[in-house]
């Protein structure tokens, strides 16, 4: 192993972490109602959600690995499509997990804007998985299973039962905070000297 191999591995891991952070923030913002359902499911039934995520991970992972290892090109493609579906479920559930963590951050720092809380919560969630040994072998698989369970649960539940999210641009219910307030929260902060 040369220094080039080490640098390539570190760069790949940094890019993967930044990409997963962006996916969590993006899924929470784009799919506001579904990620809000995932957050509510996490608060209502965390162990049941984790159990369903483990089942989805085992069943979907076995199906994807079995199909992707076959020599037939069409079945191999189908296996990779199953992997893509699992990652999409994990992104949806991970957005809900990031929303739940951002609500906890709101209790600690109420002066942060909702977008800032969401970005920091997603960064904490991704960054904790890079901790050697504990993050790699315990936290990352548990987070993946929980995110899969949250994504699966949010797709199973009917959509009409959720309340409007602060991040939902086209909420069906009137929002107490208009979109202009979120845009105004993105304005640069003036520094006092």
RAVENKA-V885688 format. One record per residue. RES is the residue in three letters. PHI is phi in whole degrees, -180 to 180 (999 if undefined). PSI is psi in whole degrees, -180 to 180 (NA if undefined). OMEGA is omega as a letter, one per 30 degrees, with the letter a starting at -180 (999 if undefined). Layout:
res/phi/psi/omega
RES/PHI/PSI/OMEGA
RES/PHI/PSI/OMEGA
This chain:
res/phi/psi/omega
UNK/999/127/a
UNK/-102/174/l
UNK/-65/-29/l
UNK/-64/-40/l
UNK/-64/-42/l
UNK/-64/-45/l
UNK/-64/-38/l
UNK/-65/-41/l
UNK/-66/-45/l
UNK/-64/-40/l
UNK/-65/-41/l
UNK/-62/-44/l
UNK/-66/-39/l
UNK/-65/-42/l
UNK/-67/-38/l
UNK/-66/-40/l
UNK/-65/-44/l
UNK/-65/-38/l
UNK/-67/-42/a
UNK/-68/-35/l
UNK/-60/-45/a
UNK/-65/-37/l
UNK/-66/-41/l
UNK/-64/-46/l
UNK/-65/-45/a
UNK/-63/-42/a
UNK/-68/-35/l
UNK/-68/-34/a
UNK/-81/-41/a
UNK/-77/-46/a
UNK/-104/58/a
UNK/-57/-45/a
UNK/-68/-42/a
UNK/-69/-40/l
UNK/-70/-29/l
UNK/-67/-39/l
UNK/-63/-40/l
UNK/-65/-40/l
UNK/-64/-42/l
UNK/-65/-38/l
UNK/-66/-36/l
UNK/-65/-41/l
UNK/-73/-33/a
UNK/-81/-46/a
UNK/-140/74/a
UNK/-68/-41/a
UNK/-73/-37/l
UNK/-66/-39/l
UNK/-66/-41/l
UNK/-63/-41/l
UNK/-63/-43/l
UNK/-67/-33/l
UNK/-67/-38/l
UNK/-63/-42/l
UNK/-65/-43/l
UNK/-64/-41/l
UNK/-64/-45/a
UNK/-68/-47/a
UNK/-68/-48/a
UNK/-68/-38/l
UNK/-66/-41/l
UNK/-65/-42/l
UNK/-65/-45/a
UNK/-65/-44/l
UNK/-66/-40/l
UNK/-65/-44/a
UNK/-72/-39/a
UNK/-71/-21/a
UNK/-89/-7/l
UNK/-76/149/a
UNK/-75/-20/a
UNK/-69/128/a
UNK/-64/-39/a
UNK/-67/-40/l
UNK/-71/-34/l
UNK/-64/-42/l
UNK/-63/-40/l
UNK/-62/-38/l
UNK/-63/-41/l
UNK/-71/-29/l
UNK/-67/-35/l
UNK/-65/-41/l
UNK/-61/-43/l
UNK/-63/-39/l
UNK/-65/-40/l
UNK/-65/-40/l
UNK/-67/-36/l
UNK/-66/-41/l
UNK/-62/-42/l
UNK/-66/-35/l
UNK/-67/-42/l
UNK/-65/-46/l
UNK/-70/-35/l
UNK/-65/-33/l
UNK/-63/-39/l
UNK/-67/-38/l
UNK/-65/-39/l
UNK/-67/-37/l
UNK/-63/-42/l
UNK/-63/-41/l
UNK/-68/-34/l
UNK/-69/-30/l
UNK/-67/-37/l
UNK/-66/-38/l
UNK/-66/-31/l
UNK/-64/-34/l
UNK/-69/-33/a
UNK/-84/-36/a
UNK/-136/83/a
UNK/-69/-14/a
UNK/-82/-7/l
UNK/-78/146/l
UNK/-72/159/l
UNK/-59/-39/l
UNK/-68/-40/l
UNK/-63/-42/l
UNK/-63/-42/a
UNK/-65/-43/l
UNK/-64/-42/l
UNK/-68/-39/l
UNK/-64/-42/l
UNK/-65/-39/l
UNK/-64/-41/l
UNK/-64/-41/a
UNK/-64/-44/l
UNK/-74/-44/a
UNK/-64/-35/l
UNK/-66/-26/a
UNK/-78/-10/l
UNK/-92/0/l
UNK/-66/128/a
UNK/-58/141/l
UNK/63/-66/a
UNK/-61/-48/a
UNK/-70/-41/a
UNK/-68/-47/a
UNK/-103/-12/l
UNK/-120/-55/a
UNK/-71/-44/a
UNK/-63/-47/l
UNK/-66/-37/l
UNK/-67/-40/l
UNK/-66/-40/l
UNK/-63/-45/l
UNK/-65/-42/l
UNK/-66/-41/l
UNK/-64/-40/l
UNK/-64/-42/l
UNK/-64/-40/l
UNK/-67/-41/l
UNK/-65/-42/l
UNK/-64/-44/a
UNK/-66/-39/a
UNK/-69/-27/l
UNK/-81/-25/l
UNK/-78/-35/a
UNK/-76/146/l
UNK/-66/147/a
UNK/-76/-24/a
UNK/-72/-13/a
UNK/-84/-8/a
UNK/-91/153/l
UNK/-87/165/a
UNK/-69/139/a
UNK/-90/155/l
UNK/-68/-18/a
UNK/-101/-4/a
UNK/-77/115/a
UNK/-73/-30/a
UNK/-120/59/a
UNK/-67/143/l
UNK/-79/-23/l
UNK/-103/151/l
UNK/-64/137/a
UNK/-98/143/l
UNK/-72/-23/a
UNK/-117/111/a
UNK/-69/166/a
UNK/-63/-29/l
UNK/-65/-29/l
UNK/-68/-38/l
UNK/-68/-40/l
UNK/-67/-40/l
UNK/-66/-30/l
UNK/-71/-18/l
UNK/-85/-7/a
UNK/-65/151/a
UNK/-61/144/l
UNK/-88/132/l
UNK/-79/136/a
UNK/-95/128/l
UNK/-87/138/a
UNK/-106/NA/999
